[in-house]
Amino acid sequence: MHDLVIRGGVVVDGTGAGRFRADVAVDGERIVAVGEPGDEPIGPGRREIDADGLIVTPGWVDIHTHYDGQVTWDPDLAPSSVNGVTSILVGNCGVGFAPVAPDRHRFLIELLEGVEDIPGTALTEGMTWGWETFPEYLDLLDTLRWSIDVGTQVPHAALRTYVMGERGADVEAVASPDEIASMSALCEEAIRAGALGFTTSRTYVHRTSRGQQIGTLRAGADEVLGIATALRRADAGVIQLISDAYQSTDDELVANEIELLGRIATEVGRPLSFTVQQNDDTPERFRELLAAIERWNAAGADVKAQVAVRPIGVLIGLQATANPFMFCPSYRQLHTLNPAERLARLRDPEMRRVLLDEHAASSPSGFAGILHSGYDRMYPLTDPPDYEPTPADSVAGRAAAAGASADEVLYDLLLDDDGGRLLYIPLMNYAHGSLDDVREMLTSPNAMFGLSDAGAHCNSICDGTFPTTAITHWTRDRTRGDRLGLEQVVHQQTQRTARHVGWTDRGVVAPGHLADLNVIDLDRLTLHPPQLVADLPAGGTRLLQVADGYVATVKRGQVIAEHGELTGARPGRLQRGRR
């Protein structure tokens, strides 16, 4: 008798091959049989899941998350675990918590708080530390259990401050040859201990909570390549980074960044992936980067663009990190009130008049200007959310249809749902008002689904649900352009991401592979709008987003979630790289 049998489902096996009807048998942590009609029947299971009319896929493998602090206190790792994800990778974008000198804890917390919008109070309260070196960090994680598996990478910013001290946090500081050699040796030590890669950040948007630019921003080629050669010596690990190459209007900067990326790709000789998005100011730049990747790969490199399945946007609202009235002096006074008192004051007609007047009198620029009055880019979040909205759906479009002023329409929308209404502002990947360009990225042979940032941007973004959007929007619901095949999308977030980081034991529904599986009612699969919850340490808040239609998610043979609810099973563990 098998431990688990998933009976009669339509298997989309993760390889990109066509779907087929089969029973899937599991013993212990592994798939032991996949029986199609005509094969020898699979015997009974101690537990059986009736998958008739349902889709059976591998569990999603998300290689771009920021649960670095959360993994030390939270065994659930939601919203990933309730959206079909069974394996995650942390330590992305050059930020994380190891190695760390005892006097640098506060700095790394401020860095994660600023770069990834993770409440510093939650990190301070939740993290107990207990390590200094990267191997010690891995050893501590090895004692923990989660709903899903966790892999780690060596973050450049932490490595730099560990070796260079205060100078490592200085964007203008140049690492000496001895410091580079020390960082490279520590990186090699971490890779040999089980880190899956080395990551760095080269973008101006990454700053600490004090506004200080990340120290790795202008690290020279000798430093980046010097550290990365550790992977070549260890013959293991991947490189991940974010660069301003996709969004800068400075052609010289972009050319220099592309040259550096090309040197990493060809000289280090390890798999490389980096962020590729579409910026409003440089809407064609993504094609330049994809073309460069094609050249490097043709020359024998292994490079992939990490691309997002929907616009990268922020959520604004009265309970979120930002809202359009935060620029008003009177609102800043209200912000100290509890939500119920603040809502009552906002409903007062006189306060409404005062805030609308103050709002009209302020005119911030740049990103703040979009938050303030980018009415044509603000879309009330619906249920289910529409991640490819039309101009008519925007605040500006609604105001025009109603013959009202946009700021008044905005004010009233923010009071909906007892002040809990969220509005969506696409910032990246929506330069032309549709996802046609995103589809071009997604279908590139050199692209890989990523950039969910799960665990980060707790009160402004909830993109850990990317895998669910990939299935619902791109294979079923899209009406404004061509869709993608289900088999293609499943492959992109299972076998393709798993193989990139060296996980060859998962991402495929086949005998011998880990029993990481999703049983999905595809007709019912639906995301709901994110909700703000206060479940982080020290009362910190974050956005969580749940979905209907995940009948069961199985991790290492154990059902960890049923119908969107976690079961309490904790089969997930640290996944060390090849040692």
Secondary structure, 3 states (H helix, E strand, C coil): CEEEEEEEEEECCCCCCCCEEEEEEEECCEEEEEECCCCCCCCCEEEEEECCCCEEEECEEECCECCCCHHHCCCCCCCCHHHCEEEEECCHHHCCCCCCCHHHHHHHHHHHHHHHCCCHHHHHHHCCCCCCCHHHHHHHHCCCCECCEEECCEEHHHHHHHHHHHHHHCCCCCCCHHHHHHHHHHHHHHHHHCCCEEEEEECCCCECCCCCECCCCCCCHHHHHHHHHHHHHHCCCEEEEEEHHHCCCCHHHHHHHHHHHHHHHHHHCCCEEEECCCECCECCHHHHHHHHHHHHHHCCCCEEEEECCCCEEEEECCCCCCCHHHHCHHHHHHCCCCHHHHHHHHCCHHHHHHHHHHHHHCCCCHHHHHHHHCHHHCEECCCCCCCCCCHHHCHHHHHHHHCCCHHHHHHHHHHHHHHCCCEEEEEECCCCCCCHHHHHHHCCCCEEECCCCECCCCCCCCCCCHHHHHHHHHHHHCCCCCCCCHHHHHHHCCHHHHHHCCCCCCCCCCCCCECCEEEECCCCCEECCCEEECCCHHHCCEEECCEECEEEEEECCEEEEECCEECCCCCECECCCCC
